[in-house]
Amino acid sequence: LRLRTVFIIARISVYGISIQRRPQELETKMMLLSLLAVGFIAGTCSGQSETAQLVRLTDAVNDTGAVCLDGSPPGYYFRPGSSDGESKWIVHLMGGGWCSSLEDCAERTGSLFGTTSPEFWPDSAPAVFFGGFLSYLESFNPYFYTWNLVFAIYCDGGSFAGNVDEPLNVEGSMIYLRGRRNLDAIIESVLDSGMENATDVIFTGCSAGATGTFVLADYVGSLMPSGVKYRALADAGYFPDTVGLDGSYLFRERLQRVFELHNL
C-alpha cells in the first residue's frame, strides 16, 4: 500500500509545473497531493486495502472515436458498492486545469492529464487515492462509503466537454480533443455495468471536473434511468471573473481560448 501510494505521488510530482506559466495546474497538483496525503493517513491507520479497478474503454476508440489527447482510450476507475449502496452511484470527473493552446495540449500528452497509459495509471488504484465523500472509510464518509464509485480519468484538457472531429498535428504529433466522446463512452459503460438499475446518482467533479459538472449536468441527467434520484455537485469549479495582479482577466481569457480550441 505504501509503495503504491508513493508511486502515484511520484507520477504526479514528475509533471514539473511552472508557477509563472500554469497557476491552475499548480493548484490542481497541490490539491491531488493533499488528497493523497490525507487518504494515505486514513488508509494506513485503518489497515484496509480495498482497491478500484481501471476500466480502459478500448472498444470506444473505434466505435465512436473517443480518445485521450495522446490517442489512448478513455477510462475510469470503478469501485463496486456494497450493502445498501449497491444501487447508488457516484460519477466523479477528475480535475486538472485545461489546455488552451495546441502546444499546451501536446505537452499534456506526456503527463497523467493527457493519457490512460499504464506509465501513469496503474490497473488497480489503492483506496487512499480517493478521499472525502469518495472514500470507502465509514469514519471519513458515513453517508456514501458503500456507494458505487466511478472516477473518470481527465485526459482531454477541456473539462470533458469538447469535441473536434479531426486530430490536430503539433510538430509531427497528433493530438485529439474529444472530451465529450470520452464522457459519453464512460457513461454508456457504467450504465451497462449496472447503473441502468440505479436508484440514486450523484454526478460530481473537482476543479476543471467541476466546470464539466456545471456544463454537462443536464445532459448527463437526461441519460439516467427513469425514476432515478439524480443530483449534480460541482466541487471547487467556480472561477471568479476578476482582474489579476497583472491587470488581465486570467480565467476569462483562458477559458475563452479553451472554448474555441475544444469546440465546446
C-alpha positions as CSV (number, residue, x, y, z in Angstrom):
1,L,0.0,0.0,0.0
2,R,2.8,2.4,0.9
3,L,4.8,1.7,-2.2
4,R,1.8,2.1,-4.5
5,T,0.9,5.4,-2.9
6,V,4.5,6.7,-3.3
7,F,4.3,5.6,-6.9
8,I,1.2,7.7,-7.6
9,I,2.6,10.7,-5.8
10,A,5.9,10.4,-7.7
11,R,4.0,10.3,-11.0
12,I,2.1,13.5,-10.1
13,S,5.2,15.2,-9.0
14,V,7.0,14.5,-12.2
15,Y,4.7,16.8,-14.1
16,G,7.1,19.8,-13.4
17,I,4.6,22.6,-13.3
18,S,5.9,26.2,-13.5
19,I,4.2,28.7,-11.2
20,Q,4.6,31.5,-13.6
21,R,3.2,29.6,-16.6
22,R,0.4,27.4,-15.2
23,P,-1.1,28.6,-11.9
24,Q,-4.2,26.5,-12.3
25,E,-2.2,23.3,-12.9
26,L,-0.1,24.1,-9.9
27,E,-3.3,24.4,-7.8
28,T,-4.5,21.1,-9.2
29,K,-1.2,19.4,-8.4
30,M,-1.2,20.5,-4.8
31,M,-4.9,19.5,-4.5
32,L,-4.1,16.0,-5.6
33,L,-1.1,15.7,-3.3
34,S,-3.1,16.9,-0.4
35,L,-5.9,14.4,-1.2
36,L,-3.4,11.6,-1.3
37,A,-1.7,12.6,1.9
38,V,-5.0,12.7,3.8
39,G,-6.2,9.5,2.3
40,F,-2.8,7.7,2.9
41,I,-3.0,8.5,6.6
42,A,-6.6,7.2,6.9
43,G,-6.0,4.1,4.8
44,T,-2.8,3.2,6.7
45,C,-4.4,3.6,10.1
46,S,-7.4,1.5,9.2
47,G,-5.3,-1.4,7.9
48,Q,-7.7,-1.8,5.0
49,S,-6.5,-2.1,1.4
50,E,-9.6,-2.0,-0.9
51,T,-8.8,-1.0,-4.5
52,A,-10.6,0.4,-7.5
53,Q,-10.0,-1.3,-10.9
54,L,-9.2,0.7,-14.0
55,V,-11.5,0.2,-17.0
56,R,-9.9,1.2,-20.3
57,L,-12.6,1.6,-23.0
58,T,-10.6,0.3,-25.9
59,D,-13.8,-0.5,-28.0
60,A,-14.9,3.1,-27.8
61,V,-11.7,4.2,-29.8
62,N,-13.0,2.5,-32.9
63,D,-16.8,2.7,-32.2
64,T,-17.0,6.5,-31.5
65,G,-13.5,7.9,-31.8
66,A,-13.3,8.5,-28.0
67,V,-9.7,9.0,-27.1
68,C,-7.4,11.0,-24.8
69,L,-5.2,13.8,-26.0
70,D,-2.5,11.2,-27.0
71,G,-4.9,8.8,-28.7
72,S,-5.1,6.3,-25.8
73,P,-8.6,5.1,-24.8
74,P,-10.6,6.9,-22.2
75,G,-11.0,5.2,-18.9
76,Y,-12.2,5.2,-15.3
77,Y,-11.6,3.6,-12.0
78,F,-14.5,1.6,-10.6
79,R,-15.1,0.5,-7.1
80,P,-18.3,-1.5,-6.6
81,G,-20.9,-0.6,-4.0
82,S,-22.0,-2.8,-1.2
83,S,-24.9,-3.4,1.2
84,D,-27.4,-0.6,0.9
85,G,-25.2,1.2,-1.6
86,E,-25.3,-1.4,-4.4
87,S,-28.0,0.6,-6.3
88,K,-26.4,4.0,-5.6
89,W,-23.7,5.6,-7.7
90,I,-21.2,8.5,-7.6
91,V,-19.8,9.5,-11.0
92,H,-16.8,11.8,-10.4
93,L,-15.0,13.9,-13.0
94,M,-11.3,14.3,-12.2
95,G,-9.9,17.8,-12.3
96,G,-6.6,19.1,-13.7
97,G,-6.8,22.5,-15.3
98,W,-7.2,23.0,-19.0
99,C,-5.1,23.2,-22.2
100,S,-5.8,26.4,-24.1
101,S,-3.3,26.1,-27.0
102,L,-2.2,23.3,-29.2
103,E,1.3,23.4,-27.7
104,D,-0.2,23.2,-24.2
105,C,-2.3,20.2,-25.1
106,A,0.6,18.5,-26.8
107,E,2.7,18.9,-23.6
108,R,-0.1,17.3,-21.5
109,T,0.2,14.1,-23.6
110,G,3.3,13.3,-21.7
111,S,1.6,13.5,-18.3
112,L,-1.2,11.9,-16.4
113,F,-3.5,14.7,-17.7
114,G,-3.4,13.5,-21.3
115,T,-3.4,9.7,-21.3
116,T,-4.5,6.5,-19.7
117,S,-1.1,4.9,-20.3
118,P,-0.1,2.3,-17.6
119,E,3.0,4.5,-17.1
120,F,0.8,6.9,-15.2
121,W,-2.3,4.9,-14.4
122,P,-2.0,1.5,-12.7
123,D,-4.6,-1.1,-13.3
124,S,-5.5,-1.0,-9.6
125,A,-5.7,2.2,-7.6
126,P,-5.3,1.9,-3.8
127,A,-8.2,3.2,-1.7
128,V,-6.1,6.0,-0.4
129,F,-6.4,7.7,-3.8
130,F,-10.0,8.5,-3.1
131,G,-10.7,10.9,-0.3
132,G,-13.6,13.0,1.0
133,F,-17.0,11.7,0.0
134,L,-15.3,9.3,-2.4
135,S,-13.7,7.4,0.5
136,Y,-14.6,3.9,1.4
137,L,-14.0,4.6,5.0
138,E,-17.1,4.9,7.1
139,S,-15.3,7.2,9.6
140,F,-14.5,9.6,6.9
141,N,-17.5,9.2,4.7
142,P,-20.5,7.9,6.7
143,Y,-23.2,8.7,4.1
144,F,-21.6,7.5,0.9
145,Y,-18.9,4.9,1.7
146,T,-20.9,2.0,0.4
147,W,-21.9,3.6,-2.9
148,N,-20.5,2.5,-6.3
149,L,-17.7,4.9,-7.3
150,V,-16.8,5.8,-10.9
151,F,-13.7,8.0,-11.1
152,A,-13.4,9.4,-14.6
153,I,-9.8,10.0,-15.7
154,Y,-9.4,13.5,-17.1
155,C,-7.3,13.2,-20.2
156,D,-8.8,15.7,-22.7
157,G,-7.9,19.1,-21.3
158,G,-11.4,20.5,-22.0
159,S,-13.4,19.6,-18.9
160,F,-14.9,16.5,-20.7
161,A,-16.9,18.9,-22.9
162,G,-15.1,19.4,-26.2
163,N,-15.4,17.7,-29.5
164,V,-13.1,18.2,-32.5
165,D,-13.6,15.7,-35.3
166,E,-10.1,15.7,-36.9
167,P,-6.9,15.2,-35.0
168,L,-4.5,18.1,-34.9
169,N,-0.9,18.0,-35.9
170,V,1.6,19.6,-33.4
171,E,5.2,19.3,-34.7
172,G,4.5,15.9,-36.1
173,S,2.5,14.5,-33.2
174,M,-1.3,14.1,-33.4
175,I,-3.5,15.3,-30.6
176,Y,-7.2,14.6,-30.1
177,L,-9.7,16.9,-28.4
178,R,-12.7,14.7,-27.7
179,G,-13.7,15.0,-24.1
180,R,-17.4,14.8,-24.8
181,R,-17.0,11.5,-26.6
182,N,-14.9,10.2,-23.7
183,L,-17.6,11.1,-21.2
184,D,-20.3,9.5,-23.4
185,A,-18.2,6.3,-23.5
186,I,-17.8,6.3,-19.8
187,I,-21.5,6.9,-19.1
188,E,-22.5,4.2,-21.6
189,S,-20.1,1.7,-20.0
190,V,-21.3,2.3,-16.4
191,L,-24.9,2.1,-17.4
192,D,-24.2,-1.3,-19.0
193,S,-22.3,-2.3,-15.8
194,G,-25.3,-1.7,-13.5
195,M,-26.1,2.0,-13.3
196,E,-29.1,1.4,-15.5
197,N,-30.7,0.0,-12.4
198,A,-29.6,2.8,-10.1
199,T,-31.9,4.4,-7.6
200,D,-29.6,7.3,-6.8
201,V,-26.9,9.0,-8.8
202,I,-24.6,11.9,-7.9
203,F,-22.8,13.5,-10.8
204,T,-19.8,15.4,-9.5
205,G,-16.3,16.7,-10.3
206,C,-13.5,18.8,-8.8
207,S,-11.9,21.9,-10.3
208,A,-11.9,21.5,-14.1
209,G,-14.0,18.4,-13.5
210,A,-16.5,20.7,-11.6
211,T,-16.6,23.0,-14.6
212,G,-17.6,20.0,-16.6
213,T,-20.2,19.2,-14.0
214,F,-21.7,22.7,-14.4
215,V,-21.7,22.4,-18.2
216,L,-22.9,18.8,-18.5
217,A,-25.2,18.2,-15.5
218,D,-28.5,18.4,-17.5
219,Y,-27.1,16.4,-20.4
220,V,-25.9,13.6,-18.1
221,G,-29.2,13.7,-16.2
222,S,-31.0,13.1,-19.5
223,L,-29.1,9.8,-19.9
224,M,-30.1,8.4,-16.5
225,P,-32.7,5.7,-16.0
226,S,-36.3,6.8,-15.4
227,G,-37.2,7.5,-11.8
228,V,-33.7,7.8,-10.5
229,K,-32.9,10.4,-7.9
230,Y,-30.3,12.4,-9.7
231,R,-28.2,15.3,-8.3
232,A,-25.2,17.2,-9.6
233,L,-22.4,18.6,-7.3
234,A,-19.7,20.9,-8.5
235,D,-16.7,20.9,-6.1
236,A,-14.4,23.9,-6.5
237,G,-15.4,24.7,-10.0
238,Y,-16.4,28.3,-9.8
239,F,-13.6,30.6,-11.1
240,P,-14.3,34.3,-10.4
241,D,-14.0,36.7,-13.3
242,T,-11.7,39.1,-11.6
243,V,-8.6,41.1,-12.6
244,G,-5.3,39.5,-11.8
245,L,-2.2,41.3,-10.4
246,D,-1.0,41.9,-14.0
247,G,-4.3,43.6,-14.9
248,S,-5.6,40.8,-17.1
249,Y,-8.7,38.6,-16.7
250,L,-6.9,35.3,-16.2
251,F,-9.8,32.9,-16.2
252,R,-11.9,34.8,-18.7
253,E,-9.2,34.9,-21.3
254,R,-8.0,31.4,-20.7
255,L,-11.5,29.8,-20.8
256,Q,-12.4,31.7,-23.9
257,R,-9.4,30.0,-25.6
258,V,-10.4,26.7,-24.2
259,F,-13.9,27.2,-25.5
260,E,-12.7,27.9,-29.0
261,L,-9.9,25.3,-29.2
262,H,-12.1,22.4,-27.9
263,N,-15.2,23.4,-29.9
264,L,-17.3,23.5,-26.8
